[in-house]
Amino acid sequence: PEDQLFSPSVWDDVAFGPQNLGLSDIEVNARVEAALELTGMMAVVDRPPHHLSGGEKQMVAIAGLLAMCPRVLLYDEPTASLDLRTRRRLIRFLQRSDETLVIASHDLEFLLEVCDRVVLIDNGQVIADGIARDIMNDQALMEHHGLEKPHSLIPHADPHHNRSDINLSDIP
C-alpha cells in the first residue's frame, strides 16, 4: 500500500478512482463513504495516509479498490504485515464480500477462513483445484509441494481434559 496511497487524506485517496471515472460528487461521496464503512476505516478519514499503520494503509488501499465497485478483486498476500486485530477485520470483511475474490497467499489458515475453493499451483502448474478443506487435508499432497497441513486441520487432544495430576502450588 505504500506506493498506492499518495493523497493528503484518506478520503482523497479513496475518492481518487471514482473521481477519475467522471462520477458526480454525490456518487463519489456515496462510494467513498460506503467503502470506508465496509473496511472500518471511517475513523481515519481525515488523516494523512503516511500517518497510518501498515494494516490501516492496507485497509485504506482496499477501500480505494472497493470505491471503484469492481466485480472481481485480486489480492496478493493480503495478510502480510497485518497485526492480529487488522487480520481479523480483513477476514470478516472478505467473508462478507460480494465480489469474486482471487487470492494468492501462503497463509493457509487465512485461506481456510475465506475461500471455498483453492487452486494449488506449484512451479506454474495447477496441482489441485477443489474445496479448500479437502485439498489442505491431503497431508501427502501438501508435503509433496512444500506446504504444511494447516494447524487447524490437525486433530488435537481435548484441550479441556482433566489434569488432576498437576498441582499449581508445586510450581516454583
ABEGO torsion letter per residue (X at the ends): XAAABABABAAAAAAAAAAAAGBBAAAAAAAAAAAAAAAGAAAAAABBAAABBAAAAAAAAAAAAAAAGBABBBBBGAABGBBAAAAAAAAAAAAABABBBBBBBABAAAAAAABABBBBBBGGBBABBEBAAAAAABAAAAAAAGBBBBAAABBBBBAABBBAABBAAABX
